[in-house]
Amino acid sequence: HRIPRKLQYDLRAVEKALAREIRAVHPLFFQRFDEAQLDRLLRAMPFLRCSAGRWLFGADTLGAQWPPAAGDRAFLLLQGRITLYPDPAGAGEKTEINRGDVFGENRFSLGDESMRNYIAGAAHCEEPCIVAVLQTAALEAAYADRAFGNVRIAQTWRKVPSMARICKADEDLAATAQMDGTNGDKDDQEHGAVTGALRDISKVATACHFNAGHELLSNESWEESILVVSKGVLEVRGDITLTEKLDALPPKKVRIRVHIIKATNLAGDSIFDKLDPYVVCKLGDFKKFQTPVLWNVGSSPKIDFTGVLTFASESEELSFTVMDRDQYSADDLCGTGSVSCKTLPDGWTGAVQLTRPKKGIFKSEDSLDEPAGKLFIKIKYDYEKVSALTRTPKSKSWRDQELFSLSEQDCWGHEQIMLQDLFMRTLEQAASQTTYMLQLSNIRLIGGAKRGGSSGVSVWKCLKPRFIDFVKHTGREKPFMQACRVSTLSKQTAIKNIIKRLIKKWEIEMETMELKKSISNAHQPKMEEVVDPNMFRIAYRGYKAHVSVRNALNLSGGGFFDKLDPYAILRFRGSKQRPMRTSVLQDAGADPVWNDEADLVYNGETALEIQVWDYDKYSADDLIGTGVLQVENFCGGFEGMIPLSLPNGKKSKSMKQMTITIGIQWPRLEQNVGNSLTLTDASRSLRTTA
């Protein structure tokens, strides 16, 4: 019978509207059908309208709405709510499903591709439902064009440039045989192997159809399949994360070693009272060291003393104060001088001009200071790699970045199937020449918009086992593996260009933020990097601290005829490990210089205890003083003077504070060494074989 044209148009419009709406119910399933295939599916697929309380399938006693039939089947819930039971009689733990879920008595798959579905023995409608029945007959009707379309699919795969090492060689072989007029058995076998492999893969390849801006969906991860674009543009997108490599940062200055060589023409010397000078060196407001007193050496002493101070910033000033020691009154000032750390490069040797206030009634208004000699010094810095304990690596992520754009006949996934994990490691090695580590994650495949063309995208999908069989059957695994290595390095170059652009943009943002911060904090002092003591106690448990005992000052005890024979003992509080003991300095007096070094095992203790003793050959040694350094002070390393306290019941004969100068250095924690070596080896192996 003829159908009126208007009614035909109206029915066609209803079909298009239904096709458009039903795609949203189960996007993954309906992406496997183009418009014509979906039309045939909708016309051949039964739809059930079930009232509340009806059984959709189950045992015969339940009076199921859709009893078992020949062939495989599954159900797609379009509307309503259904409860599933594991037992066909409707017993057991129930599972409730909703719109868009696929369910049935058996596992459901579309060709080689499995679809996630619920398996049950019985299904009960909790409310009025609309259900689509996915029968084998309906699916065969939808894919009726595949019966004669496999040749076209094989031709599409043959023309893919990424398959040239497999398919082009076959074409060249056939052309050579035709020109030579030879048809050897071996040539025929190789030619037939490729043709047969293409024919086999064309039968199992799955077509996926979706619009621009939509994601290509799959139950399997994209590492388990290969895609060939047959229409439109496919964008490979992912998240890019760059994390600062602390190993790649230039080492920073952590300590400054000041070698005080000598002084010349110091003020204050006389014939009857020669100078007893010592030097106090300060860096900033709190860090300082002091040289021992040189008795009766006059105005040009040779000092030859090296002090170590913790270095924080080049904006600090290194200041020197030379004093004349007086045992019975306050010490006299010989001269002061300072120099900025900005002007002190590593290895610098030079003189610091000393001045002191003018004395007497003949002061000039032009200058209140007078020259007071020179102090000759040499500067050397200690450098250390940046540690994760003192600096958190900077990190930034860019979401949903376009990594690659695939046009028609381009391929995605073959490198990852053939190279496996080496493929992604090679891409991430694109940042090896920068100071950042690269991480690619959340890889997604999105339909791209094609200029001047349709917005639809079509790709052929083949699962990993099928593709590996295809390559093996062609007998050209080695040439194809070589091609995959070359194309992977080409993709690495593309990633390099992307991260260069992102790094440049990020650096501009950081410079802008630092500029704003420096303007807002212009009048605030710069804060030093601080180590978290709790984190330190855990991270450095079992490590050895390198301890240097340099010298002590103003030790109490001893006399003119019995000078002190001092030595020091250092241990971490509560530690059962062997303590550090310096050498005994015979007749060293109140200002001994040891310069002894040793390693102490650290097991998370909270303090370093220091004792200074006076050695006595014929009786018990006498305790001179004790000091304590808390973990908050030594967890980031330490260089400085520690005050010493007298033992209980003793009184000091001097007004000078007893101090001991020590240094503590910690080994660097090695982090991410294995990962960086793995990445380097991966890239090197690719470049060696490519």
Residue pairs with C-beta under 8 A, 6 or more apart in sequence:
3 11
15 39
15 42
18 42
19 35
19 38
19 39
19 42
22 30
22 38
22 42
22 78
23 30
23 31
23 38
25 76
25 78
25 99
25 100
26 76
26 100
26 102
27 214
27 217
28 115
28 217
28 218
28 219
29 76
29 102
29 110
29 115
30 38
31 208
31 209
31 210
31 216
31 217
32 110
32 113
32 206
32 207
32 208
32 209
33 41
33 142
33 209
34 207
34 209
34 458
35 209
36 145
37 142
37 143
37 145
38 142
40 141
40 142
40 144
41 138
41 139
41 141
41 142
43 141
44 137
44 138
44 141
44 142
45 132
45 133
45 134
45 135
45 138
46 132
46 133
46 135
46 138
47 78
47 130
47 131
47 132
47 133
48 56
48 65
48 66
48 129
48 130
48 131
48 132
48 133
49 128
49 129
49 130
50 56
50 65
50 80
50 125
50 128
50 129
50 130
50 131
51 125
51 128
52 125
52 126
52 127
52 128
53 124
53 125
54 65
54 124
54 125
55 62
55 63
55 64
55 65
55 90
55 122
55 123
55 124
55 125
56 64
56 65
56 66
56 75
56 82
56 123
56 124
56 125
56 129
56 131
57 64
57 65
57 66
57 67
57 68
57 75
57 104
57 105
57 122
57 123
58 64
58 85
58 88
58 89
58 90
58 121
58 122
58 123
58 124
59 88
59 89
59 90
59 121
59 122
60 67
61 89
62 88
62 89
62 90
62 122
64 122
66 75
66 133
68 105
69 135
71 135
71 136
71 137
72 106
72 108
72 135
72 136
73 104
73 133
73 134
73 135
73 136
74 102
74 103
74 104
74 106
74 108
74 117
74 133
74 134
75 102
75 103
75 104
75 123
75 131
75 132
75 133
75 134
76 100
76 101
76 102
76 131
76 132
76 134
77 97
77 98
77 99
77 100
77 101
77 102
77 103
77 129
77 130
77 131
78 99
78 129
78 130
78 131
78 132
79 99
79 128
79 129
79 130
80 99
80 125
80 126
80 127
80 128
80 129
80 130
80 131
81 96
81 97
81 98
81 125
81 126
81 127
81 129
82 96
82 97
82 103
82 123
82 124
82 125
82 126
82 129
82 131
83 94
83 95
83 96
83 97
83 123
83 124
83 126
84 94
84 95
84 96
84 97
84 103
84 118
84 120
84 122
84 123
84 124
85 91
85 92
85 93
85 94
85 95
85 120
85 121
85 122
85 123
85 124
86 92
86 93
86 120
86 121
87 121
87 122
88 121
88 122
89 121
89 122
90 122
90 124
92 121
95 118
95 120
96 126
97 103
97 118
101 117
101 118
102 108
102 115
102 116
102 117
102 118
102 134
103 117
103 118
103 119
103 120
103 123
104 117
104 118
104 119
104 120
104 134
105 119
105 120
105 121
106 119
107 114
107 117
107 119
108 114
108 115
108 117
108 134
109 115
110 139
110 206
111 204
111 206
112 204
112 206
112 463
112 466
113 206
113 218
113 219
113 220
113 461
113 463
114 219
114 220
115 219
116 219
150 199
150 202
150 203
151 202
153 202
153 205
153 460
154 198
154 199
154 201
154 202
156 228
156 230
156 409
156 460
157 163
157 167
157 198
157 201
157 202
157 205
157 228
157 460
158 167
158 171
158 198
159 167
159 409
160 167
160 228
160 409
160 410
160 411
161 409
161 410
161 411
162 410
162 411
162 414
162 483
162 487
163 411
164 483
165 476
165 479
165 480
165 482
165 483
166 194
166 471
166 474
166 476
166 479
166 480
167 194
167 198
169 194
169 476
169 479
170 190
170 191
170 194
170 195
170 474
173 187
173 190
173 191
174 191
177 183
177 184
177 187
177 191
190 475
193 473
193 474
193 475
194 474
194 476
196 473
197 469
197 470
197 471
197 473
197 474
198 470
200 469
200 470
200 473
201 462
201 466
201 467
201 470
204 462
204 463
204 466
205 460
205 461
205 462
206 460
206 461
206 462
207 230
207 458
207 459
207 460
207 461
208 216
208 227
208 458
208 459
208 460
208 461
209 456
209 457
209 458
210 216
210 447
210 456
210 457
211 447
211 455
211 456
211 457
212 232
212 233
212 447
212 448
212 449
212 450
212 455
212 456
212 457
213 446
213 447
213 449
213 455
214 446
214 447
215 444
215 445
215 446
215 447
216 227
216 234
216 445
216 446
216 447
216 457
216 459
218 225
218 461
220 463
222 412
222 413
222 416
222 443
222 445
223 413
223 416
223 417
223 464
224 463
224 464
225 413
225 461
225 462
225 463
225 464
225 467
226 411
226 412
226 413
226 414
226 417
226 461
226 462
226 464
226 467
227 234
227 411
227 412
227 413
227 445
227 459
227 460
227 461
228 409
228 410
228 411
228 459
228 460
228 462
229 406
229 407
229 408
229 409
229 410
229 411
229 412
229 457
229 458
229 459
230 408
230 409
230 458
230 459
230 460
231 408
231 454
231 456
231 457
231 458
232 408
232 447
232 448
232 450
232 453
232 454
232 455
232 456
232 457
232 458
233 405
233 406
233 407
233 447
233 448
233 449
233 450
233 457
234 405
234 406
234 410
234 412
234 445
234 446
234 447
234 448
234 457
234 459
235 402
235 404
235 405
235 406
235 445
235 446
235 447
235 448
236 402
236 403
236 404
236 405
236 406
236 412
236 443
236 444
236 445
237 400
237 401
237 402
237 403
237 443
237 444
237 445
237 446
238 400
238 401
238 403
238 440
238 441
238 442
238 443
238 444
239 397
239 398
239 399
239 400
239 401
239 440
239 441
239 442
240 397
240 398
240 401
240 438
240 439
240 440
240 498
240 499
240 502
241 395
241 396
241 397
241 398
241 438
241 439
241 440
241 441
242 395
242 396
242 397
242 431
242 436
242 437
242 438
242 439
242 499
242 502
242 503
242 506
243 393
243 394
243 395
243 436
243 437
243 439
244 393
244 394
244 395
244 435
244 436
244 437
245 393
245 435
245 436
245 437
245 672
245 676
246 385
246 386
246 387
246 388
246 391
246 393
246 671
247 385
247 672
247 676
248 434
248 435
248 436
249 385
249 386
249 435
251 383
251 384
251 385
251 386
252 383
252 384
252 386
253 311
253 381
253 382
253 383
254 310
254 311
254 382
254 383
254 384
254 637
255 308
255 309
255 310
255 311
255 381
255 382
255 637
255 639
255 663
256 283
256 308
256 309
256 311
256 318
256 341
256 344
256 379
256 380
256 381
256 382
257 306
257 307
257 308
257 379
257 380
257 381
257 382
258 281
258 289
258 306
258 307
258 308
258 309
258 318
258 377
258 378
258 379
259 304
259 305
259 306
259 377
259 378
259 379
259 380
260 279
260 281
260 291
260 303
260 304
260 305
260 306
260 307
260 320
260 375
260 376
260 377
261 302
261 303
261 304
261 376
261 377
261 378
262 300
262 301
262 302
262 303
262 304
262 375
262 376
263 277
263 279
263 299
263 300
263 301
263 303
263 322
263 354
263 373
263 374
263 375
263 376
264 299
264 300
264 373
264 374
264 376
265 299
265 300
265 371
265 372
265 373
265 374
266 275
266 277
266 299
266 300
266 301
266 322
266 334
266 335
266 354
266 372
266 373
267 299
267 334
267 335
267 354
267 356
267 370
267 371
267 372
267 373
268 275
268 299
268 324
268 332
268 333
268 334
269 275
269 298
269 299
274 296
274 297
274 298
275 296
275 297
275 298
275 299
275 301
275 324
275 334
276 293
276 294
276 295
276 296
276 297
276 324
276 325
276 326
277 293
277 294
277 297
277 301
277 303
277 322
277 323
277 324
277 325
277 334
278 290
278 291
278 292
278 293
278 294
278 322
278 323
278 325
279 290
279 291
279 303
279 305
279 320
279 321
279 322
279 323
279 375
280 288
280 289
280 290
280 291
280 320
280 321
280 323
281 288
281 289
281 290
281 291
281 307
281 309
281 318
281 319
281 320
282 288
282 318
282 319
282 320
282 321
283 309
283 310
283 311
283 316
283 317
283 318
283 319
283 341
284 312
284 316
284 317
287 309
287 310
287 639
287 640
288 309
288 640
288 641
289 307
289 308
289 309
289 550
289 639
289 640
289 641
289 661
290 307
290 553
290 641
290 659
290 661
291 303
291 305
291 307
292 305
292 551
292 553
292 591
292 592
292 593
293 325
293 591
294 301
294 303
295 325
299 373
305 593
307 550
307 661
308 382
308 548
308 550
308 639
308 663
309 639
309 640
310 637
310 638
310 639
310 640
311 341
311 381
311 382
312 526
312 528
313 341
313 526
313 528
314 340
314 341
314 342
315 341
315 342
315 526
316 341
317 338
317 339
317 340
317 341
318 338
318 339
318 340
318 341
318 344
319 336
319 337
319 338
320 336
320 337
320 338
320 352
320 354
320 375
320 377
321 333
321 335
321 336
322 333
322 334
322 335
322 336
322 354
322 372
322 373
322 375
323 331
323 332
323 333
323 334
324 331
324 332
324 333
324 334
325 331
326 332
327 654
333 356
334 354
334 356
334 372
334 373
335 354
335 355
335 356
335 372
335 373
335 375
336 354
336 355
336 356
336 372
337 352
337 353
337 354
337 355
337 375
338 352
339 352
344 379
345 379
346 379
346 380
346 381
347 378
347 379
347 380
348 378
348 379
349 376
349 377
349 378
349 379
350 376
350 377
351 374
351 375
351 376
351 377
352 374
352 375
352 376
352 377
353 371
353 374
354 371
354 372
354 373
354 374
354 375
355 369
355 370
355 371
355 372
356 369
356 370
356 372
357 368
357 369
357 370
358 364
358 367
358 368
358 369
358 370
384 668
385 668
387 668
387 669
388 669
388 671
389 531
389 532
389 535
389 536
389 539
389 636
389 669
390 529
390 530
390 531
390 636
391 529
394 510
396 506
398 502
399 442
400 444
401 498
401 502
403 440
403 443
403 494
403 495
403 498
404 412
404 491
404 494
405 448
406 412
412 445
414 467
414 484
415 423
415 484
415 487
415 488
415 491
416 423
416 424
417 464
417 467
417 468
418 471
418 480
418 481
418 484
419 426
419 481
419 484
419 485
419 488
422 488
422 682
422 685
422 686
423 484
423 488
424 440
425 678
425 679
425 682
425 683
426 488
426 489
426 492
426 682
426 683
426 686
427 438
427 440
427 488
427 491
427 492
427 495
428 437
428 438
428 439
428 440
428 679
429 438
429 492
429 679
429 680
429 682
429 683
430 438
430 492
430 493
430 495
430 496
430 499
431 437
431 438
431 496
431 499
432 679
432 680
432 683
434 499
434 503
436 499
436 503
437 672
437 675
437 676
438 495
438 499
440 495
447 455
447 456
447 457
448 457
449 455
462 470
471 477
471 480
474 480
482 689
482 690
485 686
485 689
485 690
486 690
488 686
489 686
489 687
489 690
492 683
529 636
530 636
531 635
531 636
532 635
533 631
533 632
533 635
536 631
536 635
536 636
537 604
537 606
537 631
537 635
538 604
539 669
540 602
540 604
540 635
540 666
540 669
541 602
541 603
541 604
542 601
542 602
542 603
543 601
543 602
543 666
543 667
544 599
544 600
544 601
544 602
544 667
545 599
545 600
545 601
545 602
545 634
545 664
545 665
545 666
546 597
546 598
546 599
546 664
546 665
546 666
546 667
547 570
547 580
547 597
547 598
547 599
547 600
547 662
547 663
547 664
548 595
548 596
548 597
548 662
548 663
548 664
548 665
549 568
549 570
549 580
549 582
549 594
549 595
549 596
549 597
549 660
549 661
549 662
550 593
550 594
550 595
550 661
550 662
550 663
551 591
551 592
551 593
551 594
551 595
551 660
551 661
552 566
552 568
552 591
552 592
552 594
552 612
552 644
552 658
552 659
552 660
552 661
553 590
553 591
553 641
553 656
553 658
553 659
553 660
553 661
554 590
554 591
554 654
554 656
554 657
554 658
554 659
555 564
555 566
555 589
555 590
555 591
555 592
555 612
555 624
555 625
555 644
555 658
556 590
556 624
556 625
556 646
556 650
556 652
556 653
556 654
556 658
557 564
557 614
557 622
557 624
558 564
558 589
558 590
558 614
563 587
563 588
563 589
564 587
564 588
564 589
564 590
564 592
564 614
564 624
565 584
565 585
565 586
565 587
565 588
565 614
565 615
565 616
566 584
566 585
566 588
566 592
566 612
566 613
566 614
566 615
566 624
567 581
567 582
567 583
567 584
567 585
567 612
567 613
567 615
568 581
568 582
568 594
568 610
568 611
568 612
568 613
568 660
569 579
569 580
569 581
569 582
569 610
569 611
569 613
570 579
570 580
570 600
570 608
570 609
570 610
570 611
570 662
571 577
571 579
571 580
571 600
571 608
571 609
572 600
572 602
572 603
572 605
572 607
572 608
572 609
573 605
573 606
573 607
573 608
573 609
573 628
574 605
575 600
575 601
575 603
575 605
577 600
577 601
577 603
579 600
580 596
580 598
580 600
582 594
582 596
583 594
583 596
584 615
585 592
585 593
585 594
590 654
605 631
606 630
606 631
607 628
607 629
607 630
607 631
608 628
608 629
608 634
608 664
609 626
609 627
609 628
610 626
610 627
610 628
610 629
610 642
610 644
610 660
610 662
611 623
611 625
611 626
612 623
612 624
612 625
612 626
612 644
612 658
612 660
613 621
613 622
613 623
613 624
614 621
614 622
614 623
614 624
615 621
616 622
623 647
624 644
624 647
624 658
625 644
625 645
625 646
625 647
625 658
625 660
626 644
626 645
626 647
627 642
627 643
627 644
627 645
627 660
628 642
629 638
629 642
629 662
629 664
634 664
637 664
637 665
637 666
638 662
638 663
638 664
639 663
639 664
640 661
640 662
641 659
641 660
641 661
642 659
642 660
642 661
642 662
643 657
643 658
643 659
644 658
644 659
644 660
645 658
646 652
646 658
652 658
